[in-house]
Amino acid sequence: MLTCACSAGPAFEGGGIEFGMRAALGAVEKVVIDPKSGRARYSTIGNVKAKGICGSGMISLLANLYLTGWIDASGKLNRQTKSKYITVEGRFAKYVIVPAKESANVKDITISETDIENIVRAKAAIYSACNLMLEQVGMKFEDLSTVYIAGGFGRSLDLEKAMVIGLVPDLPKEKFHYIGNSSLMGTYMVLLSKEFREKQLELARKMTYVELNTAPAYMDQYIGALFLPHTDISRFPTVKKMKDNSTTKNTKQD
């Protein structure tokens, strides 16, 4: 049994993102991008006016911006194709998700290239940590029979979009299982049952903790994952196919 802790940061919970917020009333949770105009069609939690964007919304937004060509693999917004939803300020650009007249804040809800960079760093930390642990025992993602996703965030995770940005590996959907708030449930079990307390100690003794800060290969893994979905696109054949199909479709429409 291997375990590790990676410093993914709070980006997927809204931290470090200008209009980021928790998955609460008014958070943009799903986005679809018009490949021609760049306009976002979105839905919010509670179907009320948008106040900001939560983790699931960020994943949906980035995946769709990437597939439609409005951001490139490095997370930079498309400056060549004109869109009124992309504004350039000096060396940086912003994308308008929700125009001011539609938002609860009466101002544009945007995502900047700095915000996108923070999200890409977070997903890179998670993917590279998992990949490093597997490499420690001579395995690949394809060797896994099951991937469990815990926490409240996992409940609303769109696996396809998470795979597009490289947050989760390119594996069959049926291999993924959501288990909810596992840390809270585990705490209940340990507090209420002597049997489970003993089981917890037994599991802890069997675990080998991988210290990422001292693992020379981790930084290489991390840097490789700082792209959408990854510098090595062969790791994500499904995403490559989706991207190619999207490009072909848009070219035919032109």
C-alpha positions as CSV (number, residue, x, y, z in Angstrom):
1,M,0.0,0.0,0.0
2,L,1.4,3.4,-1.0
3,T,0.2,6.8,0.0
4,C,1.2,10.4,-0.5
5,A,0.1,13.9,-0.1
6,C,0.4,16.4,-2.9
7,S,0.0,20.2,-2.6
8,A,-2.6,20.8,-5.2
9,G,-3.8,24.0,-3.5
10,P,-7.3,25.4,-3.2
11,A,-8.0,26.2,-6.9
12,F,-10.8,23.7,-7.3
13,E,-12.5,25.1,-4.3
14,G,-12.3,28.6,-5.6
15,G,-9.1,29.7,-3.9
16,G,-6.7,31.8,-5.9
17,I,-9.3,32.2,-8.7
18,E,-10.7,35.8,-9.1
19,F,-14.3,34.7,-9.4
20,G,-13.9,31.3,-7.8
21,M,-16.3,30.0,-5.2
22,R,-17.4,26.9,-3.4
23,A,-20.2,24.8,-5.0
24,A,-23.0,26.9,-3.6
25,L,-26.1,28.7,-4.8
26,G,-25.2,30.8,-7.9
27,A,-22.0,29.0,-8.8
28,V,-21.5,28.2,-12.5
29,E,-21.2,24.4,-12.5
30,K,-21.4,23.5,-16.2
31,V,-20.2,25.3,-19.4
32,V,-20.6,24.7,-23.1
33,I,-18.6,26.9,-25.6
34,D,-19.8,28.0,-29.0
35,P,-16.8,27.1,-31.3
36,K,-17.6,30.0,-33.7
37,S,-18.3,32.9,-31.4
38,G,-16.6,31.7,-28.2
39,R,-19.8,32.4,-26.2
40,A,-20.3,30.4,-23.1
41,R,-23.7,28.7,-22.4
42,Y,-23.7,27.9,-18.7
43,S,-25.8,26.5,-15.9
44,T,-25.6,27.5,-12.2
45,I,-26.4,25.7,-9.0
46,G,-30.0,26.5,-8.1
47,N,-30.6,28.0,-11.6
48,V,-30.1,31.5,-10.3
49,K,-28.0,34.4,-11.6
50,A,-24.3,33.6,-11.5
51,K,-22.1,34.8,-8.6
52,G,-18.9,33.0,-9.6
53,I,-17.6,29.6,-10.7
54,C,-16.9,26.5,-8.7
55,G,-14.5,23.6,-9.3
56,S,-16.8,21.5,-11.5
57,G,-17.5,24.6,-13.6
58,M,-13.8,25.4,-14.0
59,I,-13.1,21.8,-15.3
60,S,-16.1,22.0,-17.7
61,L,-15.0,25.5,-18.9
62,L,-11.3,24.6,-19.5
63,A,-12.2,21.3,-21.2
64,N,-14.6,23.0,-23.6
65,L,-12.3,26.0,-24.3
66,Y,-9.5,23.5,-25.1
67,L,-11.7,21.3,-27.4
68,T,-13.1,24.2,-29.3
69,G,-9.6,25.8,-29.7
70,W,-10.2,28.9,-27.6
71,I,-7.2,27.9,-25.4
72,D,-4.2,26.0,-26.4
73,A,-2.4,23.1,-24.5
74,S,-0.5,25.6,-22.4
75,G,-3.7,27.3,-21.2
76,K,-3.2,30.5,-23.2
77,L,-6.3,32.1,-24.7
78,N,-6.7,32.3,-28.5
79,R,-5.6,35.8,-29.7
80,Q,-5.7,35.0,-33.4
81,T,-9.4,34.4,-33.7
82,K,-11.4,37.4,-32.7
83,S,-14.1,37.0,-30.0
84,K,-15.8,39.7,-28.0
85,Y,-15.6,37.3,-25.0
86,I,-11.8,37.5,-25.0
87,T,-10.2,40.7,-23.8
88,V,-6.4,41.3,-23.9
89,E,-4.7,43.5,-21.2
90,G,-1.0,43.8,-21.9
91,R,0.6,40.4,-21.9
92,F,-2.5,38.7,-20.4
93,A,-6.0,37.9,-21.5
94,K,-9.3,37.2,-19.9
95,Y,-12.4,35.2,-21.0
96,V,-15.9,36.4,-20.2
97,I,-17.9,33.5,-18.9
98,V,-21.0,35.5,-17.8
99,P,-21.6,39.1,-19.1
100,A,-22.3,41.7,-16.5
101,K,-26.0,42.0,-17.4
102,E,-26.5,38.3,-16.6
103,S,-24.6,38.1,-13.4
104,A,-25.8,38.6,-9.8
105,N,-22.8,40.9,-9.2
106,V,-23.7,43.2,-12.2
107,K,-20.2,42.8,-13.5
108,D,-18.5,40.4,-15.9
109,I,-17.6,37.0,-14.4
110,T,-14.3,36.1,-16.1
111,I,-11.4,33.7,-15.9
112,S,-7.9,35.0,-16.6
113,E,-4.8,33.2,-17.9
114,T,-3.4,33.5,-14.4
115,D,-6.5,31.7,-13.1
116,I,-6.2,29.0,-15.7
117,E,-2.5,28.6,-14.8
118,N,-3.5,28.0,-11.1
119,I,-6.0,25.3,-12.2
120,V,-3.5,23.6,-14.5
121,R,-1.0,23.5,-11.6
122,A,-3.5,21.9,-9.3
123,K,-4.5,19.2,-11.8
124,A,-0.8,18.6,-12.6
125,A,0.0,18.1,-9.0
126,I,-2.7,15.5,-8.6
127,Y,-2.0,13.6,-11.8
128,S,1.8,13.5,-11.4
129,A,1.5,12.4,-7.7
130,C,-0.6,9.4,-8.7
131,N,1.6,8.6,-11.6
132,L,4.7,8.7,-9.5
133,M,3.2,6.3,-6.9
134,L,2.5,3.8,-9.7
135,E,6.0,4.1,-11.1
136,Q,7.4,3.3,-7.6
137,V,5.9,-0.2,-8.0
138,G,6.4,-0.7,-11.7
139,M,2.8,-0.1,-12.7
140,K,0.8,2.2,-15.1
141,F,-2.6,3.7,-14.8
142,E,-3.8,1.0,-17.3
143,D,-3.0,-1.7,-14.6
144,L,-5.5,-0.3,-12.2
145,S,-8.8,-2.2,-11.8
146,T,-10.6,0.6,-9.8
147,V,-10.1,4.3,-9.1
148,Y,-12.0,5.6,-6.1
149,I,-12.8,9.3,-5.9
150,A,-13.6,10.7,-2.5
151,G,-14.9,14.0,-1.2
152,G,-17.8,16.3,-2.0
153,F,-15.9,17.6,-5.0
154,G,-15.9,14.1,-6.6
155,R,-19.7,13.8,-6.5
156,S,-20.1,16.4,-9.2
157,L,-17.0,15.6,-11.2
158,D,-17.6,15.2,-14.9
159,L,-15.1,12.4,-15.6
160,E,-14.9,13.1,-19.4
161,K,-14.1,16.8,-18.8
162,A,-11.7,15.9,-16.0
163,M,-9.9,13.6,-18.4
164,V,-9.8,16.3,-21.1
165,I,-7.8,18.6,-18.9
166,G,-5.6,15.7,-17.6
167,L,-6.9,15.7,-14.0
168,V,-7.7,12.0,-14.1
169,P,-6.1,9.3,-16.3
170,D,-7.6,8.2,-19.6
171,L,-9.3,5.0,-18.4
172,P,-12.7,3.4,-19.1
173,K,-15.5,5.2,-17.2
174,E,-16.6,2.1,-15.4
175,K,-13.2,1.9,-13.5
176,F,-14.1,5.1,-11.6
177,H,-16.2,5.0,-8.4
178,Y,-17.4,7.9,-6.2
179,I,-17.4,7.1,-2.4
180,G,-18.4,10.5,-1.0
181,N,-16.9,12.0,2.1
182,S,-14.7,9.1,3.1
183,S,-12.6,11.0,5.7
184,L,-15.8,11.9,7.7
185,M,-17.2,8.4,7.4
186,G,-13.9,6.9,8.4
187,T,-13.8,9.2,11.5
188,Y,-17.3,8.0,12.5
189,M,-16.3,4.4,12.1
190,V,-13.1,4.7,14.1
191,L,-14.8,6.7,16.9
192,L,-17.6,4.2,17.3
193,S,-16.0,0.9,16.7
194,K,-13.0,-0.8,18.4
195,E,-12.9,-3.2,15.5
196,F,-12.4,-0.4,13.0
197,R,-9.8,1.4,15.2
198,E,-7.8,-1.8,15.2
199,K,-8.3,-2.1,11.4
200,Q,-7.1,1.6,11.0
201,L,-3.9,0.8,12.9
202,E,-3.3,-2.3,10.8
203,L,-3.7,-0.4,7.6
204,A,-1.4,2.4,8.7
205,R,1.3,-0.1,9.5
206,K,1.1,-1.5,6.0
207,M,1.3,1.8,4.2
208,T,4.4,3.2,2.7
209,Y,4.4,7.0,2.5
210,V,6.0,8.5,-0.6
211,E,7.5,11.9,0.2
212,L,7.1,13.8,-3.0
213,N,9.5,16.6,-2.0
214,T,12.4,14.2,-1.9
215,A,11.4,12.2,-4.9
216,P,13.7,13.3,-7.8
217,A,11.3,12.1,-10.5
218,Y,8.3,14.1,-9.1
219,M,9.3,17.4,-10.6
220,D,9.8,15.9,-14.0
221,Q,6.3,14.3,-13.7
222,Y,4.8,17.6,-12.6
223,I,6.4,19.7,-15.4
224,G,5.2,17.1,-17.9
225,A,1.6,17.5,-16.6
226,L,1.6,21.3,-16.9
227,F,-0.3,21.1,-20.2
228,L,-3.8,20.2,-21.3
229,P,-4.1,17.3,-21.0
230,H,-0.3,16.5,-20.8
231,T,2.9,17.1,-22.8
232,D,2.7,13.4,-23.8
233,I,-0.6,13.2,-25.6
234,S,-0.2,9.5,-26.1
235,R,-1.2,9.1,-22.5
236,F,-4.6,10.5,-23.5
237,P,-5.7,8.8,-26.7
238,T,-9.4,9.5,-26.1
239,V,-8.7,13.2,-25.6
240,K,-6.6,13.3,-28.8
241,K,-9.5,11.7,-30.7
242,M,-12.0,14.2,-29.3
243,K,-9.7,17.1,-30.1
244,D,-9.1,15.9,-33.7
245,N,-12.9,15.3,-34.2
246,S,-13.7,18.8,-32.9
247,T,-11.1,20.4,-35.1
248,T,-12.4,18.5,-38.2
249,K,-16.0,19.4,-37.4
250,N,-15.1,23.1,-37.0
251,T,-13.1,23.1,-40.3
252,K,-16.0,21.6,-42.2
253,Q,-18.4,24.2,-40.8
254,D,-16.0,26.9,-42.1
